[in-house]
């Protein structure tokens, strides 16, 4: 299992634009065969900070995700919205809801 917690920081006047853009990426991602979760959360303390919680069956599924049109469109448009560089924390799943796993 491959998990990424991606922290993004958006310009205050572009938050609504980001929400629309990330929704398209979210919807495309959860339709991918190897994507188990693609959650988007907004900070309660700082509405310009978001966290993407992405869970894939393996690293190959994450690499596949990065070839998809919804991701490529997001990746192209995202830089104009960010206020500072994003960063990712990578994890391996330990206790995961087994009903969500394929097979």
Secondary structure, DSSP 8 states (H G I E B T S, - for coil): -EEEEEEEEE-GGGHHHHHHHHHHHHHHHHTSTTEEEEEEEE-SS-TTEEEEEEEESSHHHHHHHTTSHHHHHHHHHHTTTEEEEEEEEEE--SS--GGGS--
